[in-house]
Amino acid sequence: MPSHRADPAPFEISLVWLRRDLRLDDHAALHQALRRSRRVALVFVFDPDFLQPLLAQGARADRRLTFIQQSLRELDAVLRRMGSALFVEIGRAVDCIPRLAARLGAQAVFFNRDVEPDTMRRDADVAGVLAAQAVEFHGFWDHMLLEPNALRTGLGKPYSVYTPYKNAWLKRIGAADLAHLDCSALPQQVLPDASAPGLPALHDLGFEPVALPAGLPPGPHGARALFADFMRRIDAYASARDYPAIKGTSYLSVHLRFGTISVRELARHAWQRSLDGSAGAASWLSELIWRDFYIQILHHHPQVVGRAFKPEYDRIRWDDAPELFIAWCDGRTGYPFVDAAMRQLNTTGYMHNRLRMVAASFFTKDLGLDWRLGERYFALKLNDFDLAANNGGWQWAASTGCDAQPWFRIFNPVTQSEKFDPAGRFIRRYVPELAGLPDAAIHAPWLASPQLLRDAGVRLGLDYPLPVIDHAEARARALRRYAVVKEVADDV
């Protein structure tokens, strides 16, 4: 029994349902379960309702499933050293959670909330079945720093513009919001039951195991190694973060997505370091605040799943050009910076944040394609796919969202390349057929002289494609497309 609790625990046994919080420390639901229970057991559910869409899209070799499985294996090993085990169920959560709670004799189920609409519907279904069994269902906020209703405008409404939200966030945040949640009583309170079977093989779920890249170590152990490495570099983050060819970012986004490290711990370090004057830490903290911002947008405006945050932009007439969509997906647009970004995504499941903005702007503003198509492609490929952040980022780039990039500002893929990959190091890594070109020519090879191309062994249209569109012409079309929508909206 933890020493801080004098009263007897209200629950003899509680079940902690792990979801996007795959760790055993600084964990809101586990912390509360330990405070309010004599014994706790932990469970993870592979729910076909969430797996089938991946299988339907042919994503059988999905790095995310391998990452989850290996992270769960680490947790199970820790629990078995405590004389217990992680319960891993395959089936619909609405069936598995109540059934396991009944089998263990649990009086309560503790979980960490999520704002994704499908997840909220699932949780409501589970809550209904548990209530019929007289089992309590307690949810907490764990994957964001300030819960969705914590901040309101002066009019009492949710924020829809980032900068005022950030200012309110920084004014509100304090040590208590970022405090470590103690789970140290787990070894004494975990249910002493090692009868749970081992983890299922990915084949049992319909997936194929894949090798994770060295830069994606799974589990809390992997998260901690990446965090320690980033803490040595964080002061340079503000100046280094936009350059994909250098090691400037944290590489923790997948761990944040699956909760293998606490976002409170990350923000606590960034906040304290920013107070000491680190511009890099302050810049990184701003990115964590962006994350909270998009989560609360999804919570308050679930219609953004599939529709524009600004309804007038649902009137945009996007082009129907499947050949351009395929060229973008395959990294064969003829714009090396965009193509390198897409090939990085396809090869590794990772894409640098600057590249996400460039690739999405090119997709919507240059190719004139519906942002929802690009959003879905990222959702299929990104290791760190998070609905709130992905939707927010795509609507920002498409100028359809809250606090979005103004519709008349359109990234130039060549000048972006020249600015953020000036020596072409990133391009050469993922578009090796252009490696022989000099730095000045690699950003727009179609402008290079025939002799320069011959010397580099590049045959445009054969070794590397000519541009699928002309940026200047595409920019003009995009301005007309958006201007029509704005004129109609202004007249309404």
C-alpha positions as CSV (number, residue, x, y, z in Angstrom):
1,M,0.0,0.0,0.0
2,P,1.4,3.4,-0.9
3,S,2.5,5.4,2.2
4,H,0.6,8.5,1.0
5,R,-2.8,6.9,1.3
6,A,-4.2,6.3,4.8
7,D,-7.8,5.3,3.8
8,P,-8.5,1.7,2.7
9,A,-8.7,1.3,-1.1
10,P,-12.2,1.4,-2.5
11,F,-11.4,-1.3,-5.1
12,E,-10.0,-4.7,-4.3
13,I,-8.9,-5.3,-8.0
14,S,-8.8,-2.8,-10.8
15,L,-7.9,-3.3,-14.5
16,V,-5.8,-0.7,-16.3
17,W,-6.5,-0.7,-20.0
18,L,-3.4,0.4,-21.9
19,R,-3.9,2.1,-25.3
20,R,-1.7,4.9,-26.5
21,D,0.2,4.9,-23.2
22,L,2.6,2.0,-23.4
23,R,4.7,2.6,-20.3
24,L,4.5,1.9,-16.5
25,D,5.6,5.2,-15.1
26,D,4.3,8.8,-15.0
27,H,1.0,7.3,-16.2
28,A,-2.3,8.9,-15.3
29,A,-4.6,5.9,-15.3
30,L,-2.1,3.6,-13.6
31,H,-1.3,6.2,-11.0
32,Q,-5.0,6.6,-10.1
33,A,-5.6,2.9,-10.1
34,L,-2.7,2.3,-7.7
35,R,-4.1,5.0,-5.4
36,R,-7.6,3.6,-5.4
37,S,-7.0,-0.2,-5.6
38,R,-5.4,-2.9,-3.6
39,R,-4.4,-4.8,-6.7
40,V,-4.1,-3.9,-10.4
41,A,-3.8,-5.8,-13.6
42,L,-2.9,-4.4,-17.0
43,V,-4.3,-5.3,-20.4
44,F,-3.8,-4.3,-24.0
45,V,-6.4,-5.1,-26.7
46,F,-5.6,-5.7,-30.4
47,D,-9.0,-4.6,-31.7
48,P,-10.0,-5.7,-35.2
49,D,-12.2,-2.6,-35.5
50,F,-9.0,-0.6,-35.6
51,L,-6.8,-3.2,-37.4
52,Q,-9.1,-4.0,-40.3
53,P,-8.8,-0.7,-42.1
54,L,-5.1,-1.2,-42.3
55,L,-5.5,-4.7,-43.7
56,A,-8.1,-3.4,-46.1
57,Q,-5.5,-1.0,-47.5
58,G,-2.9,-3.8,-47.9
59,A,-0.7,-2.5,-45.0
60,R,0.3,-6.0,-43.8
61,A,3.9,-5.0,-43.2
62,D,3.1,-2.1,-40.9
63,R,6.0,-0.8,-38.8
64,R,3.5,0.5,-36.2
65,L,2.3,-2.9,-35.4
66,T,5.9,-4.1,-34.9
67,F,6.6,-1.1,-32.8
68,I,3.6,-1.8,-30.6
69,Q,4.3,-5.5,-30.3
70,Q,7.9,-4.9,-29.3
71,S,6.9,-2.2,-26.8
72,L,4.4,-4.5,-25.2
73,R,7.0,-7.2,-25.0
74,E,9.1,-4.9,-22.9
75,L,6.2,-4.1,-20.6
76,D,5.4,-7.8,-20.2
77,A,9.0,-8.6,-19.3
78,V,8.9,-6.0,-16.6
79,L,5.6,-7.2,-15.2
80,R,6.8,-10.9,-15.2
81,R,9.8,-9.9,-13.2
82,M,7.2,-8.6,-10.7
83,G,5.5,-12.0,-10.7
84,S,2.7,-10.8,-12.9
85,A,2.1,-10.4,-16.7
86,L,0.5,-8.2,-19.3
87,F,-2.8,-9.5,-20.5
88,V,-3.0,-9.1,-24.3
89,E,-6.4,-9.7,-25.9
90,I,-7.3,-10.1,-29.5
91,G,-10.9,-9.1,-30.2
92,R,-13.3,-6.2,-30.0
93,A,-12.6,-4.1,-26.8
94,V,-16.3,-4.0,-26.1
95,D,-16.2,-7.8,-25.6
96,C,-12.6,-8.3,-24.2
97,I,-12.5,-5.6,-21.5
98,P,-15.7,-6.6,-19.7
99,R,-14.9,-10.3,-20.1
100,L,-11.4,-9.9,-18.6
101,A,-12.8,-7.6,-15.8
102,A,-15.3,-10.3,-14.9
103,R,-12.7,-13.1,-15.0
104,L,-10.3,-11.2,-12.7
105,G,-13.1,-10.0,-10.4
106,A,-12.2,-6.3,-11.1
107,Q,-14.5,-3.7,-9.7
108,A,-13.2,-0.9,-11.9
109,V,-11.4,-0.3,-15.2
110,F,-9.0,2.7,-15.5
111,F,-8.0,4.1,-18.8
112,N,-6.5,7.3,-20.4
113,R,-8.9,9.2,-22.7
114,D,-8.6,10.0,-26.3
115,V,-10.4,12.5,-28.5
116,E,-10.5,10.5,-31.8
117,P,-14.2,10.0,-32.7
118,D,-13.9,6.3,-33.3
119,T,-12.1,5.8,-30.1
120,M,-14.7,7.8,-28.1
121,R,-17.5,5.7,-29.6
122,R,-15.7,2.5,-28.7
123,D,-15.1,3.8,-25.1
124,A,-18.8,4.7,-24.8
125,D,-19.7,1.1,-25.8
126,V,-17.3,-0.4,-23.3
127,A,-18.7,1.9,-20.6
128,G,-22.2,0.7,-21.3
129,V,-21.3,-3.0,-21.0
130,L,-19.2,-2.4,-17.8
131,A,-22.1,-0.4,-16.2
132,A,-24.4,-3.4,-16.8
133,Q,-21.8,-5.5,-14.9
134,A,-21.6,-2.9,-12.1
135,V,-17.9,-2.2,-13.0
136,E,-16.8,1.4,-12.7
137,F,-15.1,3.0,-15.7
138,H,-12.6,5.9,-14.9
139,G,-10.9,7.9,-17.6
140,F,-8.1,10.4,-17.3
141,W,-6.1,12.8,-19.5
142,D,-2.6,11.6,-20.2
143,H,-1.4,12.2,-23.8
144,M,-1.8,15.9,-23.6
145,L,-0.5,18.5,-21.2
146,L,-3.7,20.5,-20.6
147,E,-7.0,18.7,-21.2
148,P,-9.2,20.0,-24.0
149,N,-11.5,22.1,-21.8
150,A,-8.7,23.7,-19.7
151,L,-8.4,26.8,-21.8
152,R,-11.1,29.1,-23.1
153,T,-11.2,32.5,-24.8
154,G,-12.6,35.6,-23.1
155,L,-15.9,34.6,-24.7
156,G,-15.8,31.2,-23.2
157,K,-15.2,29.4,-26.5
158,P,-12.4,27.0,-27.4
159,Y,-9.4,28.6,-29.1
160,S,-9.1,28.3,-32.8
161,V,-5.9,30.3,-33.3
162,Y,-2.6,29.0,-32.2
163,T,-0.8,32.1,-30.9
164,P,-3.5,33.1,-28.4
165,Y,-3.8,29.5,-27.3
166,K,-0.1,29.3,-26.8
167,N,-0.1,32.5,-24.8
168,A,-2.9,31.2,-22.6
169,W,-1.2,27.9,-22.2
170,L,2.1,29.4,-21.1
171,K,0.2,31.7,-18.6
172,R,-1.7,28.7,-17.2
173,I,1.0,26.0,-17.1
174,G,2.7,25.3,-13.8
175,A,4.7,22.7,-12.0
176,A,1.6,20.9,-10.9
177,D,0.4,20.4,-14.5
178,L,3.8,18.8,-15.4
179,A,4.4,16.9,-12.2
180,H,5.5,13.3,-12.3
181,L,2.7,10.9,-11.5
182,D,4.1,8.3,-9.1
183,C,3.6,4.6,-10.1
184,S,6.3,3.2,-7.9
185,A,3.8,1.1,-5.9
186,L,3.2,-1.1,-8.9
187,P,5.6,-4.0,-7.9
188,Q,3.7,-4.3,-4.5
189,Q,0.2,-3.9,-6.0
190,V,0.3,-5.7,-9.3
191,L,-1.9,-8.7,-9.4
192,P,0.4,-11.7,-8.8
193,D,-0.9,-13.7,-11.8
194,A,1.6,-14.8,-14.4
195,S,-1.0,-17.0,-16.1
196,A,-1.5,-14.6,-19.0
197,P,-0.3,-16.1,-22.3
198,G,2.6,-14.5,-24.1
199,L,2.1,-11.9,-26.7
200,P,0.4,-13.0,-30.0
201,A,2.6,-13.1,-33.1
202,L,1.8,-10.5,-35.7
203,H,0.8,-13.3,-38.1
204,D,-2.1,-14.0,-35.6
205,L,-3.3,-10.5,-36.3
206,G,-2.9,-10.7,-40.1
207,F,0.3,-8.7,-40.2
208,E,3.9,-9.4,-41.1
209,P,6.8,-8.5,-38.8
210,V,9.1,-5.9,-40.2
211,A,12.6,-4.8,-39.1
212,L,12.5,-1.4,-37.3
213,P,15.2,1.0,-38.4
214,A,18.0,1.9,-35.9
215,G,16.5,5.3,-35.4
216,L,13.2,3.8,-34.2
217,P,14.0,1.9,-31.0
218,P,10.7,0.6,-29.5
219,G,9.4,0.8,-25.9
220,P,10.1,3.0,-22.9
221,H,13.8,1.9,-23.1
222,G,14.1,3.2,-26.7
223,A,12.2,6.4,-25.9
224,R,14.5,7.1,-23.0
225,A,17.6,6.6,-25.2
226,L,16.3,9.1,-27.8
227,F,15.3,11.6,-25.1
228,A,18.7,11.5,-23.5
229,D,20.3,12.1,-26.9
230,F,18.0,15.0,-27.7
231,M,18.7,16.6,-24.3
232,R,22.3,17.0,-25.5
233,R,21.1,18.8,-28.6
234,I,18.0,20.7,-27.5
235,D,19.6,24.1,-27.2
236,A,20.3,24.1,-31.0
237,Y,16.8,22.9,-31.8
238,A,15.5,26.3,-32.9
239,S,18.3,26.8,-35.5
240,A,18.5,23.2,-36.6
241,R,14.9,21.9,-36.7
242,D,14.1,23.0,-40.3
243,Y,17.0,21.2,-42.1
244,P,16.2,17.6,-42.9
245,A,19.9,16.7,-43.7
246,I,21.1,17.3,-40.2
247,K,20.2,15.8,-36.8
248,G,18.1,18.6,-35.5
249,T,14.8,17.2,-34.2
250,S,14.0,14.9,-31.3
251,Y,12.8,11.9,-33.3
252,L,10.4,11.2,-30.4
253,S,7.1,11.6,-32.3
254,V,6.4,7.9,-32.5
255,H,7.0,7.5,-28.8
256,L,4.7,10.4,-28.1
257,R,2.1,8.8,-30.3
258,F,2.2,5.5,-28.5
259,G,3.0,6.9,-25.1
260,T,6.2,5.0,-24.4
261,I,7.4,8.2,-22.7
262,S,5.3,10.7,-20.8
263,V,4.6,14.0,-22.5
264,R,4.7,15.6,-19.1
265,E,8.3,14.6,-18.6
266,L,9.3,16.0,-22.0
267,A,7.5,19.2,-21.4
268,R,8.8,19.5,-17.9
269,H,12.4,19.4,-19.1
270,A,11.7,21.8,-22.0
271,W,9.8,24.3,-19.8
272,Q,12.4,24.4,-17.1
273,R,15.2,24.8,-19.7
274,S,13.3,27.5,-21.5
275,L,13.0,29.4,-18.3
276,D,16.8,29.2,-18.0
277,G,17.0,31.0,-21.4
278,S,17.3,28.1,-23.9
279,A,15.8,29.3,-27.2
280,G,15.9,25.7,-28.5
281,A,13.9,24.4,-25.5
282,A,11.4,27.2,-25.9
283,S,11.0,26.3,-29.6
284,W,10.5,22.6,-28.8
285,L,8.0,23.4,-26.1
286,S,6.0,25.4,-28.7
287,E,5.8,22.3,-30.8
288,L,4.4,20.3,-27.8
289,I,1.9,23.1,-27.4
290,W,0.9,22.8,-31.1
291,R,0.2,19.2,-30.3
292,D,-2.2,20.1,-27.5
293,F,-3.8,22.7,-29.7
294,Y,-4.6,20.3,-32.5
295,I,-5.9,17.7,-30.0
296,Q,-8.4,20.2,-28.5
297,I,-9.4,21.3,-32.0
298,L,-10.3,17.7,-32.8
299,H,-12.1,17.4,-29.4
300,H,-14.3,20.5,-29.9
301,H,-14.7,20.2,-33.7
302,P,-14.8,16.5,-34.7
303,Q,-16.3,17.5,-38.0
304,V,-12.7,18.3,-39.2
305,V,-12.4,14.5,-39.8
306,G,-13.4,14.6,-43.5
307,R,-14.5,18.2,-43.7
308,A,-12.8,21.6,-43.7
309,F,-12.6,23.5,-40.4
310,K,-13.7,26.6,-42.4
311,P,-16.9,25.3,-44.1
312,E,-16.5,27.7,-47.1
313,Y,-13.5,25.8,-48.2
314,D,-15.5,22.6,-48.7
315,R,-16.6,24.4,-51.9
316,I,-13.2,24.2,-53.5
317,R,-13.2,22.3,-56.7
318,W,-10.2,20.0,-56.5
319,D,-8.7,18.5,-59.6
320,D,-9.2,14.8,-60.5
321,A,-5.8,13.7,-61.6
322,P,-4.9,10.2,-60.4
323,E,-1.7,10.2,-62.4
324,L,-0.5,13.2,-60.4
325,F,-1.5,11.6,-57.2
326,I,0.6,8.5,-58.1
327,A,3.6,10.6,-59.1
328,W,3.4,12.4,-55.7
329,C,3.0,9.1,-53.8
330,D,6.0,7.5,-55.6
331,G,8.3,10.5,-55.3
332,R,8.3,11.0,-59.1
333,T,7.1,14.6,-59.5
334,G,10.3,16.0,-61.0
335,Y,10.7,18.3,-58.0
336,P,13.7,16.8,-56.1
337,F,12.9,18.2,-52.6
338,V,9.3,16.9,-52.7
339,D,10.4,13.6,-54.2
340,A,13.1,13.1,-51.5
341,A,10.4,13.7,-48.9
342,M,8.0,11.2,-50.3
343,R,10.7,8.6,-50.7
344,Q,11.8,9.1,-47.1
345,L,8.2,8.5,-46.0
346,N,7.8,5.4,-48.2
347,T,11.2,3.9,-47.2
348,T,11.2,4.7,-43.5
349,G,7.8,5.7,-42.3
350,Y,9.2,9.0,-41.2
351,M,9.1,12.5,-42.7
352,H,10.7,15.6,-41.3
353,N,8.2,18.3,-40.3
354,R,9.5,20.9,-42.8
355,L,9.1,18.3,-45.5
356,R,5.5,17.5,-44.4
357,M,4.6,21.2,-44.9
358,V,6.3,21.3,-48.3
359,A,4.9,18.0,-49.5
360,A,1.4,18.9,-48.4
361,S,1.6,22.4,-49.9
362,F,2.8,21.0,-53.2
363,F,0.0,18.4,-53.2
364,T,-2.8,20.9,-52.6
365,K,-1.5,24.2,-54.1
366,D,0.6,22.9,-57.0
367,L,-1.1,19.6,-58.0
368,G,-4.5,21.0,-57.0
369,L,-5.5,17.7,-55.3
370,D,-7.9,17.3,-52.4
371,W,-6.1,17.5,-49.1
372,R,-8.1,14.5,-47.8
373,L,-6.3,12.2,-50.3
374,G,-2.9,13.3,-49.0
375,E,-4.0,13.1,-45.4
376,R,-5.1,9.5,-45.9
377,Y,-1.8,8.6,-47.6
378,F,0.2,10.0,-44.7
379,A,-2.1,8.2,-42.3
380,L,-1.2,4.9,-44.0
381,K,2.5,5.5,-44.1
382,L,3.5,7.6,-41.1
383,N,5.0,5.7,-38.1
384,D,3.8,8.5,-35.9
385,F,0.4,8.9,-37.4
386,D,-1.9,10.9,-35.1
387,L,-5.3,11.9,-36.3
388,A,-5.3,15.3,-34.6
389,A,-1.9,16.4,-35.7
390,N,-2.1,14.9,-39.2
391,N,-5.5,16.5,-39.9
392,G,-4.3,19.8,-38.4
393,G,-1.2,19.8,-40.5
394,W,-2.9,19.0,-43.8
395,Q,-5.7,21.6,-43.2
396,W,-3.0,24.1,-42.3
397,A,-1.2,23.4,-45.6
398,A,-4.4,23.4,-47.6
399,S,-5.5,26.7,-46.0
400,T,-8.8,25.0,-45.0
401,G,-8.2,24.7,-41.3
402,C,-8.1,26.9,-38.2
403,D,-5.1,29.2,-38.0
404,A,-4.1,27.9,-41.4
405,Q,-1.4,29.1,-43.9
406,P,-3.1,32.0,-45.7
407,W,-4.5,30.7,-49.0
408,F,-2.4,33.1,-51.0
409,R,0.9,32.0,-49.5
410,I,2.2,29.1,-51.6
411,F,5.5,27.3,-50.9
412,N,7.9,27.3,-53.8
413,P,9.3,23.8,-53.8
414,V,12.6,25.0,-55.4
415,T,13.3,27.9,-53.1
416,Q,12.3,25.7,-50.1
417,S,14.9,23.2,-51.3
418,E,17.6,25.8,-51.8
419,K,16.9,27.3,-48.3
420,F,16.6,24.1,-46.2
421,D,18.8,21.7,-48.1
422,P,21.3,24.1,-49.7
423,A,24.0,21.5,-50.4
424,G,21.5,18.9,-51.6
425,R,22.6,16.4,-48.9
426,F,19.0,15.2,-48.2
427,I,18.1,15.0,-51.9
428,R,21.2,13.0,-52.7
429,R,20.3,10.5,-50.0
430,Y,16.8,9.7,-51.3
431,V,17.1,10.7,-55.0
432,P,20.5,9.2,-55.7
433,E,20.0,9.4,-59.5
434,L,20.7,13.1,-59.1
435,A,23.7,12.7,-56.9
436,G,26.2,13.7,-59.6
437,L,24.7,17.2,-60.1
438,P,26.4,20.1,-58.4
439,D,24.7,21.8,-55.5
440,A,23.3,24.7,-57.4
441,A,21.7,22.5,-60.0
442,I,20.2,19.7,-57.9
443,H,17.2,21.7,-56.7
444,A,15.8,22.2,-60.3
445,P,17.6,19.8,-62.6
446,W,15.4,20.7,-65.6
447,L,17.1,24.1,-65.6
448,A,20.6,22.6,-65.8
449,S,22.5,22.7,-69.1
450,P,22.5,19.6,-71.3
451,Q,26.3,19.3,-70.7
452,L,25.9,19.5,-66.9
453,L,23.2,16.7,-67.1
454,R,25.4,14.5,-69.3
455,D,28.4,15.0,-66.9
456,A,26.2,13.9,-64.0
457,G,24.8,10.9,-65.9
458,V,21.2,12.3,-65.7
459,R,18.7,11.8,-68.5
460,L,15.6,13.8,-67.7
461,G,12.5,11.8,-68.5
462,L,14.4,8.5,-68.2
463,D,16.5,8.4,-65.1
464,Y,14.5,11.1,-63.4
465,P,11.2,12.7,-64.5
466,L,10.7,16.1,-65.9
467,P,8.4,18.3,-63.6
468,V,4.8,17.0,-63.8
469,I,3.6,20.7,-63.5
470,D,5.1,24.2,-63.9
471,H,5.1,25.8,-60.4
472,A,4.4,29.3,-61.7
473,E,1.4,28.2,-63.7
474,A,0.2,25.9,-60.8
475,R,0.5,28.8,-58.4
476,A,-1.7,31.0,-60.6
477,R,-4.3,28.3,-60.9
478,A,-4.3,27.8,-57.1
479,L,-4.8,31.5,-56.5
480,R,-7.8,31.5,-58.9
481,R,-9.2,28.4,-57.2
482,Y,-9.1,29.9,-53.8
483,A,-10.1,33.4,-54.8
484,V,-13.4,32.1,-56.3
485,V,-14.2,30.4,-52.9
486,K,-13.3,33.5,-51.0
487,E,-15.5,35.7,-53.3
488,V,-18.4,33.4,-52.8
489,A,-17.9,33.3,-49.0
490,D,-17.6,37.0,-48.8
491,D,-20.9,37.5,-50.7
492,V,-22.8,35.1,-48.5
